[in-house]
Amino acid sequence: MRNNLIAVNDICIYHHLEIDFIQSLEDFGLIKTTTQKQSSFLSSGELSKLERYVRLAKDLDINLEGLHAIAHLLNQVETMQSEINALKADLIHSKHFN
């Protein structure tokens, strides 16, 4: 582990994955690897994303296109939740002045 990076080879061994699966996730823009000295690494944040996609792919038999769609929908939900929280804060703030 270097600077919070985990070797992709180690991840593949631990999760019983093919490197092609990780490469496909990166090709779809779902995760981002870092290359140092001809080896690929994932940050801890990217590892948590990878683990989510692995669970979806293995447990629910979701293909890469489905994972891409799910990732897009989850991002939209997170954005909407942030907007809702901001609107709630604004509403509470305006109630104090009325």
Secondary structure, DSSP 8 states (H G I E B T S, - for coil): -BTTEEEHHHHHHHHT--HHHHHHHHHTTS---EEETTEEEEEHHHHHHHHHHHHHHHHH---HHHHHHHHHHHHHHHHHHHHHHHHHHHHHHHHHT-
